[in-house]
Amino acid sequence: MAALIQSIEAILVDIPTIRPHKLSMTTMGVQTMVIVRIKDSDGLEGLGEAT
């Protein structure tokens, strides 16, 4: 039988930049990343990353 997805969790992480990024309207000192955790009914867990 196929495993079913039990949960999906998205975690936001602010990662500081090495130096501030200067844009026309603002300066960015951190970059927000998304970590995604998926768990299935067989107990397997996977992690992914998005911007």
Secondary structure by P-SEA (a helix, b strand, c coil): cbbbbcbbbbbbbbbbccbbbbcccccccbbbbbbbbbbccccbbbbbccc
